[in-house]
Amino acid sequence: MKHISCLCLLSLVFALSTGVAQAEKADRSKPMNVEADNLRYDDLKQTSVFTGRVVLTKGTIIIRGARVDVRQDSEGYQFGVVTAEPGKLAFYRQKREGVDEYIEGEAQTIEYDGKADRVKFIGRAEMRRFRGATLNDEMTGTLITYDNTTDVFAVDGGPAGTAPGTPGGRIRAVLAPRGAASASAPARPQVPAAQLRPSTNLGGDKQ
């Protein structure tokens, strides 16, 4: 019960720290472009299997891995599973809606659900948020789930010793405060108040 409560708390804290901007909405309707060494396509099942140095782009989404399995349902939604090469990590990156911010992550396996608009990073999972080129938030765990529609992250440390980088099954997170730049802005110099000059005439000094 304590483990579940910690996950919920971390999800809420990170959602508040990232603001209300969501993932780029236009990405859903963009075509999927893939480069790979090999392709196996099944028209009847609407499945595609790309293998060998796969690079997939869909709008602002960039995915890299050793293998990508893509399935499309009857409504046109796409579902993908990205598998990394042995000893390496698969990669995912996407721009956030309306701001100069990017979310990127790495894991042994990445699952993309186009209908639910959700991404899962499974095994040696890492997630980072950039503002422009500056790294702001970073976290690691065994499983990281990113919900694009609500912009909420859930991080699971998993059992102790599950994977390197999560000792004791605990997650690690570094969250930068929002508005830190404005808080550190230098104070404006104070201008001394104007001094009144006494006059001996009711009408003031003659020009």
Helices and strands as residue ranges (DSSP letters): H 2-18, G 25-29, E 33-35, E 38-42, E 47-58, E 61-72, E 78-83, E 90-95, E 101-107, E 109-113, E 118-131, E 134-147, E 152-156, G 167-169, E 172-174, H 180-183
